[in-house]
Amino acid sequence: MVNFKAGAHQGEYKRAIASQGAVASGKSQSVSKEEKRALCLSAEEKEALLKRPFSSADPVSKQLVRGKGLALQVIAREKSPKVADTDFCSNSLLKAALVDEQTFAHLGLLSARKGGPCFLCRPGGDFVLTAHAHAHAGCGEILLNEAQRLSLHVCEGEVYEWVPFDAATSIPLSELCLEAQLLHAPAKGAAPRVVRSEHLGAFAAKLLFGAMVTINEIFVVSYSCGAEAAVELVLRVTEVADRSQTELTEVDDEGAAAAADVADGRAQSDAPCIEAHCYRGLVVPATSVFVLPSTTFKGSASQRAVSEGLRLEGVVQRRERRLRNQLNIHTNDGETFPVDKQLLRPCIALTSEIRDASTTNGEASVDIDCATLDRVLLFLQAAAQGRAESFAFDMSTLEDVAAAARTLGYRLLAECCARKLGDFKSRVRLHHWSEVTRHNAQGGCWVTMDGMVFDLEAWLPQHPGGSTIIPKQALDKDCAVFFELYHASRESFQYLREFYIGEIYSEERHLVPMEKETASPEFMQQLKDFCSEFRLSEEETLHAAAACSHLGCAKY
């Protein structure tokens, strides 16, 4: 059975409001965790915030909204007393996010394709909704059904950031695969509901026409055929494909060489551009929709009931199509990646497999795990599109990617990793505590946790909690307690290596002021465990201190 219980997300709204609490209440900056958790706006203040005009000059909006984003409160459509049952259950609003006229007009102004549908999504999110102006949507609200909230991982009552999605980048789909099952288990002893697969596919194609769909997105639809009573079904997107994935293509040597030049960073204006893997696209009239039985795990009686309670007849399996210039790469953990040979030309270690013309599709095994190979492929795609220099590396996995580049003989990626790692190693050193405080007094933003020093100046404009909270609360002291308080998810640890610039001299760590209430032992252990991969070891610290002493380094 589909689980519609959303996770306990805290959301940007609560964190932003909590960050203002100490200033708004006139209390000292040094307050307890319990006091900070209690800091929130009253119902009247919250309503006033949500009804404010969207303005980048609004100090509160600045902490909730970045760039083109809008701060909107998620409202459960099915619970809203203002919306009639026939409205929120309507199949015609399957992909609709209901907003008020002001929000809809604002999205229309920001939309890259004027006059077309207004698409919106969460920043960096995969799932895209179509905005619809609705009379019952209040100012600052976005009305979503259960399936939408589950797909987007948002909770009702929370305020999240929403941004317009550029429809110009959408890929028309040639094929769309769905899995179907009942929403509710049938009555005990009832016969399975029989549905023709092709009829349900045509029905879904009509409902989703003009919508952006994404792999693993789910929909709840009311379906009836003939005189039978309507039945509620759960449809899940399992696969999407554009034309490049459903047509057999041949590439001559000249085209392959040009693609290799692009992937090696020598992009030309007339060079072919290799598209990224298709996981999302636009449903168009030419989209073929296939509906298959659910493959959801059936570990309980209720799960088996909703799956087996629907019997699809006339199921047409999607014919597997493979590119003629495809190489199936097998990783050391048992996964297989089908990749276009054009994209792999810069990988010298795969040259023989790429050039092998004895088979339509080649096979290759590499001593790389699937997660790392996936990152390498993302870089290959970025390089093929001329974006190698701007590619965003994850510092926590950079060494693994560098090793994979050496294994594959991919020079461009190896050089990029070396430069990134070199930049990291060159900036990491020991710091006197007086150097840290002097830097901050001159307008910098170096923070300290457990003796580590992090440079957050470049991060401040992107900080979800706003650009002022860190300078106001975290400078010139050990700020581990604030990091634990404001970051419920440990995903924030992933950024630490990017900002790490070294350690406080061990003999000066006692000079770092501590908050009266310190971070929990569990958090500190997690912090130590995560940072152990990149922070200076005790031996390196002693060696660096001795070298500095020998060279007569000045003490700030």
TORMIDREN-882849 format. One record per residue (C-alpha): x negated, y, z negated; residue in one letter. Coordinates in steps of 0.1 Angstrom, whole numbers, plus 2048, in hexadecimal, padded with zeros to 3 digits. Layout:
BEGIN
XYZA;...
This chain:
BEGIN
800800800M;7F4823807V;7E88357E8N;7F38597E9F;7E38627C7K;7CA87E7CEA;7AA8807BAG;7A489879EA;7948B47B2H;78C8D479FQ;78D8EA7BEG;77D90B7C6E;79991F7B5Y;792913791K;76D916794R;76F9397A2A;787944788I;77293476CA;754946779S;765968773Q;772960751G;75696C73CA;75598E74DV;77B99274FA;78098A72AS;7639A071EG;75398370CK;72F97B70AS;720968728Q;71594C711S;73593A709V;73D915703S;7498FC71DK;76B8FB70CE;76F92070FE;766920734K;77E90573CR;79A91972BA;792938740L;7AD93B75BC;7C6954768L;7E995775CS;80694D772A;80D97277AE;7E8978783E;7E6959798K;8069637ABE;7F79867B1A;7D79767BEL;7E99607D7L;7FE97E7E3K;7E09947EAR;7DA99E80EP;7BE98A81DF;7A09A181BS;77A99A81AS;7779B9803A;78C9A87E8D;77399E7CCP;78897F7C3V;78C9757E7S;7669777ECK;76295B7D2Q;77C9457E2L;77894D807V;75A94D81ER;75995B841G;77B954852K;78993F836G;7AA944824L;7B193A800A;7D2926800L;7E49137E5Q;7EE8F07EEV;8148EA7E9I;8238C77EBA;83D8C9807R;8518AD7FAE;8558BD7D8K;85C8E07E3S;8808E97DAP;8809037F6K;87B8EA812V;8978D481DA;8928AE81FD;8988AF844T;87C8C9847D;8608B8835F;868895841C;86C8A0865S;85688D87DN;8538AE891S;83E8BC874L;82789E872L;8078B1876K;8148D386AA;8068E784EA;821900844L;81592383CV;82694583AD;82795E857E;80A973849Q;7F3955847T;7FE949869F;7F796A879A;7D596C868H;7CC94A876L;7D7954898G;7C0972897L;7A395C88EL;7AB9418A6S;79293E8C3A;7AD9348DBR;7C79508DBK;7EB9468E1G;7E59218DBG;7EC90C8BCP;7DD91889CC;7C78FC88EF;7B98FD86BL;7A38E7855C;78E8E6835R;76B8F483AP;7568D8847G;7738C0846G;77C8A7861D;7A28A9860F;7B48C4873V;7D88D086FL;7EE8E6884T;7FA905872A;81F90D874H;83092C867A;84C922850H;86593883EA;86392481DH;83D92681BA;833940801G;817959805C;7F69487FFG;805925801E;7FF908818I;81A8ED817L;80C8CA81EL;81C8A781CN;80E88A809E;7FC87A826A;7EB89B82FQ;7DF8A180BR;7D187E80AL;7BF88282BS;7B18A4821L;7A989A7FDH;7BA8B77EEV;7D28BA7D0C;7F28CC7CDE;7F18EC7B8G;7CC8F27C0E;7BF90E7D5V;7A79057F1Y;79591780DE;7A3912830W;79391D851V;7A091E875P;79590288BF;78890B8AED;79E8F78C6A;7859008E2A;76E8E58D4T;7888CA8D4S;7848AB8E9I;7A289E8FDP;7A78798F3L;7AC85E90DS;7B58448F2E;7C28448CFL;7C58248B9C;7DC82389BL;7E4809881E;807806874A;8177F9854Q;8367FF83FL;83581B826L;84A80880DH;84C7E2807A;86B7D2815P;8867C37FEA;87C7A17F1K;88678680AG;88D79F826A;881796849A;8647AA857P;86D7C986BR;8657C3890V;8587E08A5V;84B7E08C8R;8277ED8C8S;82A8008E9E;84A8118DEH;83A81C8BDL;81B8288D1G;83083D8E8A;84384B8CAF;8228548B8A;8148648D8A;83287B8DAK;82F8858B6L;80A88B8B7L;80989D8D9F;7F48BD8D6G;7E78B38B4A;7C38AE8A8M;7BF88A89AV;7A187C887T;79685987FI;7A484D85EN;7C086785EE;7E285A853I;80586485BF;82785A84DV;842858867V;86784F868S;86C837885Y;88C828893S;8938148B3C;8B68108C0G;8D180A8A7A;8B97FF88BE;8B581486CA;89682A86AA;87881C858V;85B830849E;83A826857L;81682E84FV;80083486DL;7DA83686AR;7C2841884V;7A8826889T;7968318A9E;79684D8C2V;78484F8E4A;77E86A8FED;778864923R;75385E91FS;75A840908Q;77483191ET;764833940E;74781E94CL;72B836958T;70B83296AE;6EE84A965V;6D284D97ED;6AD851974D;6AE87797BE;6CC87C964G;6BC866949A;69C87A94BA;6AE89B948A;6C188E92AA;6A088391BA;6928A6920D;6B18B490DV;6AE89B8F1A;6888A38EED;6908C88E7G;6898D490BR;6AD8DE912A;6B48EF934Q;6D390393DS;6DD8E9958D;6D48CB943A;6EF8B293AP;6FE8B4918C;704894906I;7238958F1E;72488B8CDA;73686C8C0H;75C8718C3C;76E86E8A2Y;7888898A7R;79B8968C5G;7BA8A68D5L;7D88908DFV;7E1899903V;7FA88A91CP;7DF873929A;7D8864907T;7DF83F905S;7EB8358E2V;7E68128D5F;7F88068B5V;7EA7E78A3L;7F37D4883P;7E47E1863S;7C27D3859T;7C47E4837T;7B67CE81AF;7D27B780EK;7C67AF7ECG;7E87B37DAS;80B7A87E0A;8177CB7E6S;7FC7D1800Q;8057B1812R;82A7BA811A;8267DC822V;80E7CD83CS;8217AD843E;8437BE841G;83D7CD863L;8397B6881R;82C7C78A1L;8357B68C2E;8257BB8E3G;8057C78D4V;7EC7D28EFV;7C87D08E3Q;7B37ED8EFR;79B7E0908R;7777E48FCE;7637FA913R;73E7FF911R;728818923L;71180893CR;6F381A92FN;6FA81090BQ;6E18018F2L;6EE7EF8D3N;6D77F78B7I;6D77DF899H;6CC7ED878T;6BA7DB85CN;6DA7DA847D;6EF7C8860G;7007E5872E;7027EB898T;70280C8A9F;70C80E8CEP;6F882C8DCV;6F583B8FFD;6D283490DK;6CF857918Q;6D08638F4L;6B584B8EAL;69B854905R;6858688EDP;6818498D7C;66183B8E5I;66481A8D0A;6848128E3L;676818906T;6767F4911S;69A7EE906E;6A580E916I;695806937R;6A07E2938D;6B77DF956A;6BC7B9953S;6DC7BE93ET;6F87D893FT;6F57DE91AN;6D47D9906G;6CE7CF8E3E;6B37DC8CBA;6AC7D68A6S;69B7F1890V;68E7F186DD;6A580E863I;6C480D84DD;6E581885CC;6E9839848A;6C6845853T;6CC83A877L;6ED84E877D;6D986D86DR;6C0867889V;6DC8648A2L;6EB885896L;6CA89689BF;6C78868BEL;6E98948C7Q;6E08B78B9A;6BF8B68CDA;6D28AC8EDA;6E88CA8E8Q;6CA8E18E3G;6CF8E58BDR;6B18D28AFA;6A18F189FE;6C18FA88DS;6C98D6881F;6D18D585CA;6BD8BA84BF;6C78AA82AD;6A88AE814M;6B288F7FFS;6AF87981DT;69488B831L;678873829E;68D855835D;696867855V;67186F85AA;66884A856A;68384186FA;67585A888A;65384A885R;66382788AT;6768338A9L;6598478B7G;66E8668B8Y;6558828B9R;66C8A08B7L;67E893898L;65D889887A;6508AC88DE;66F8BD87FC;66E8A7860C;6498AD85BA;64F8D385DR;66C8D1845K;6588BB82CL;63A8D2831G;64E8F0828D;65B8DE809F;6388D47FEK;6298F6804S;6429087EFR;6418F17D1V;6298FC7B6R;627904791L;636925784H;62F93A765H;64F943753W;646968755S;64496377BE;66895677CV;676973767T;66298D77BR;66F97F79CH;69398178FN;68E9A4782A;6859AE7A5Q;6A69A17B3G;69D97C7B8G;6B195E7ADC;69B94379FW;6AD92C786V;69E91276FT;6AB8F0764M;6978D7750D;6768E9759G;67E8E977EM;68090A792V;69990E7AEF;69B92C7C6D;6C09327CDL;6BE9547DFE;6C8945801A;6E49317F1W;6F694E7E0L;70B9597FEP;717935804Q;71E92D7DFH;7429217DBP;7449337BAG;73A9547C8G;7199667CBS;7199777A9T;71F95C790I;6FC94C791I;6E996D78DP;700977770K;6FE95775DQ;6E1941767A;6C2956769L;6A4957751D;6B093973DK;6B5914741D;6D6912754C;6DC8EC754A;6FB8F073EV;70B908758F;7028F0775F;7138D4763E;7328E975AL;7398F777DY;7308D8792H;7468BB789A;73A8A87A8S;71689C7AAR;7178A57CFE;7078C67C5S;6E78B37BCF;6E18AE7E1Q;6D88D37E5Y;6BE8D37C9L;6A08C77DER;6A68E27F7E;6A38FD7DCF;6888EE7C7Y;6689037C5I;6558F37A8G;6528F0783E;64C907765I;62A901755Y;62F8E673BS;61F8FB720E;637917727E;658904728R;65F90D704H;662931710L;68092A725V;69F934711P;6BA91A70BM;6E091E708E;6EE9166E6K;7028FB6F6E;6ED8E570CT;6F58CD729A;7008AA720S;6E588F71DP;6F787B739E;6F5899751F;6D089F749M;6C887B750Q;6DA87C771Q;6C789C779L;6A688D771K;6AD86D784D;6B88807A4F;69B8997A3C;68187F79CS;67F8787C1E;67189B7CAF;6668AE7ABR;6418B07A1L;63789278CS;62689776BE;60588D77BE;6098A5798E;6128C177FT;5F38BB76AL;5DE8BA78AH;5ED8DA797A;5E88EB775A;5C48E0774A;5BE8ED797A;5CE90E790C;5B9912770S;599909784H;5A192379FL;5A993D785G;5CE94278FC;5DC962781A;5F7960766K;61497776EY;
